[in-house]
Amino acid sequence: MLTRSLGFRRRVASPVMLLWLSPLVVCAGCSSAPANPPVDIAAATHQLLARGDSLIAAEVAEDSARVMSYYADDAIIQPADMPAAKGHTEIGKLYATLFATGSLLSSTRTEPQVSAGGDMAWEHGINRVTMTGANTPNVGKYTLVWKKLGSEWKVAALSFSRDAPPPAPSAAKK
């Protein structure tokens, strides 16, 4: 059997050295970063209910500036029968179109569901919109995702659609 000398002696750790190293080994798995405080789901739910009610009030009032204050800079809206709107500029243009073509009458919301980490939440609901020139309100549904930015909840994503199919185009006269 061929052996090779590596130029150093193998040392066996003394009991004193093991006692000195054991706290280091035990603490090696410890994290020095502070643990995240527990999430108060009830408080977050209460904040989101108030925030959502204020957003709906701004939409009913057709107050674009107030509405936009609820949206994150990188938010997206995916409306039915229209292209998605991304970011404040596009979302502002979408709201201008929506306000010009109809009015939100009411919105029935579910209680927001807050993630275990406390930084995301979602809700869904039913909305009633009266379109310009229509006699009957449009009933539809929506899903909204909130994200917490600092201490404030902002809309990250909104998707909505109507329950009934869009009205058929009027037949052209021959």
N, C-alpha and C positions, 0 to 999 in steps of 0.2 A: 504494500500500500504506500502510495506516494504522499508525503506530507510536505507542506510548504510553510516556511516561517514568514510571518507577516511583520516581523520587526517589533512587536509589542507583546507584553505579557497579558494574559487574561486574568482579571482580578475578580474575586468574589466579593460582593457587597457585604460590608460588615453590618451587624445589627444596628449600630448607632446610625449608620448612613441610611438604612431603611426607615428608621424612625424619623429621621430628618426629612426624607423625601415623601413619606406617606401623606402629610397634609397637602403637599403640592399635587400629588396624584389625585386625591379626593377632590380638590378644588378645580382641577383641570376641566371637569365637566360642569362646573358652576358658571353661570352667566353673570357678567358684571353689569349688563344692560338692565335697566329697570323693567319690571314686568308691566304689561299693559294693565291699566285698572279695569275692573270688570265693567261691562257695558250695562247701563241702566236702560233696558229695553222699554220700560214704561215711560220714562222721561223722553226718550227718542221718539216714541210713538206719539206722545202728546205734542212735541215740537213739530212733527210732520203733519199731524192733523191741522194744527194752526197754520202752518206754512201752506198746505194745500188749499185750505179755505181762503186764505189771502190771495193765492194765485187765481182761484176760480172767481173771486170777487173782481180782480183786475181784468180777467177775461170778459166777464159780464159787462163791466164798465167800458170795455174796449180801450183800455189804457195801455198802449203799446210799451211805453217806457217802464211802467210798473211790471208788466208781464215779463219783459226781458230781464228784469232784475232777479228773477227766479231761476234763470237758466245759466248753467255752467258755460264757460267760453267754448268748450268743445262739444256741446250738446248736439243731439240729432233729433229731428222729428220725422216720422215716417207716416205721412197722411195717406188716406185712401185716395186712389185715382189721381195722385200727384207725385212728382219726384220728391225724394227725401231732401230735407233742408238741414245743412250742417253749419254750426257756428252761429254767432249772433247776427251777422249780416243777413244770411239766408233765412234764418228763423224770423227775423224782423220783417223781411219781405213777405214771408208766408203768412204771418199774422195780419199784415196789411191787407192781403188778398182775402183772408178768412173774414176779417172784420167788414170788408166791403161787400161780401157776398152772403153773409148770414150773421145771426146773433145767437150766442149761447144763452139758452133759457135756464137750464139747470144741469147739475151733475150730481150723480149719486155715487159715492165712493165707498170702497171697502177700507177697512182699517189697514194702514201700511204695515207691511211685514219687514222688520228690521233684521239685517244679517247679524250673525253671532259676533262679528268683529265690530259692529256698530258704525260702519262707514258706508254702507249701502242699504237701500230699502226699495220696496216696490209696492205698488198698489194697482188696482184696476177698478173700473166702474162703468157706469152708463151715463151718457150725456144726451141731452135734448137740444137740438139746434133748429132755429127757424131760418130757412133760406130766404133770401130776398125774392119776393114775388110768389112765395109758396104759402098755401093756406094751412098745411099740416106740418108739424115739426118733424124733423128727421131724428130718429132715435138710433144711437150708435153705441159703441163701446171703445174703451181705451185701456192701455197698459202704460204706466208711467214708472220710470226708474229714477230714484233719487240717489245722490252721492253726497257725502259730507266733505266739505272743503273747509278746513279749519274748524270753526265752531258753527258753520252755517250749512244748511241743507240746500242743495241746488238740483234742478232737474238735469239729469244726464241724458235721458232718452224718453221719447213719447211716441207712441204709435196708436193711431185711431182709425176706425172705419165705421161705416153705417151698417145697420142691420138689413135694410132693404136694398135691393140693387139700385144703381143709379137710374134716374128716369130715362126712358127711351127717347132718342132724338125725334123731333116731330117729323112726320112724313112730308117729303117735298111734294108740292102740287105739280101735277103733270099738265 
